[in-house]
Amino acid sequence: MTSTHDTSAVRPPAAVRLVERLVEGRPTWDRLADRLDPTARAARGEGAWRRLVTGEVLGHAAHPFLTDLPIGFFTSAAVLDLAGGTSARAAARRLVGAGLATAPAAALTGLAEYAALDRRPRRVGAAHALLNGASVGLYAASWVVRPRNHGLGVGLGMTGLAVSGLSAYLGGHLAIGEKVGTTTG
């Protein structure tokens, strides 16, 4: 597979071109990217900590597989919300809670990788982080309101899932299109 920036390759799909035009090619994302930098550098750390959060101890990046936890919990909650009926409400709320509990590990490892990015992928990483933050905020609100207003909680959760899907696309663009990920720390 070729890089999305290889001009000799076949024209990239429309979604990739959209990311390149709206995010990678826009210096306006640099302000957010720069604001994330101190937190990302702190998350990346040094020594044994760096080897852990970057995934070097595993032989590949830790972030991609840690994202499967919150995404899986949130998606499972959506399935219960849509198909589980009233008897599944408590389980769906527990799954939202599990997603919220596992999101910080995914965020920490993502920030650790972000600290090593060059300018253009940092823009995508900043957009990815912003969308993930919005998604987690929507899910936190969903978890809080579900006991009193289940319908609103489900709506917030579904919106969070949609935002998470957009963010996951950007994460995939970074991992596959831009070859972001570390095995050497």
Order of alpha helices (4+ residues) and beta strands (2+ residues): alpha-alpha-alpha-alpha-alpha-alpha-alpha
